[in-house]
Amino acid sequence: QVQLVESGGGLVQAGGSLRLSCAASGRTFSSYTMGWFRRAPGKEREFVGGISRNGIDTFYGDSVKGRFTVSRDNAKNTVYLQMNSLKYEDTAVYYCAATLYFWIARETTEYNYWGQGTQVTVSS
């Protein structure tokens, strides 16, 4: 139904910024609530942030509140994750996910479609 491809990951120094993009296939991108998750080394997949279908409502995990911002451009079939004030502990593989649920889902089991992930490494 939808394919997701993340991009924009890389190496960044602590305190720096990075912007991830998630490009979606298909013509029904605006029907999906979108979420960002991450998996740090040795840890379980963690909810980072989500955004409603119209882009008005967002919600973030406690560890990234005030530093990360989720946005979307439905005309471009793309969702973004702006990451500021990056910390070493933000190092992880970041995943984009999509669900037809109209609410902002925070659990991995609530999402139907996943991207392949993009590596973000924060150095000291």
Salt bridges, closest charged atoms under 4 A:
GLU46 OE1 - ARG38 NE 2.91
ASP62 OD1 - LYS65 NZ 3.10
ASP90 OD1 - ARG38 NH1 2.86
ASP90 OD2 - ARG67 NH1 2.72
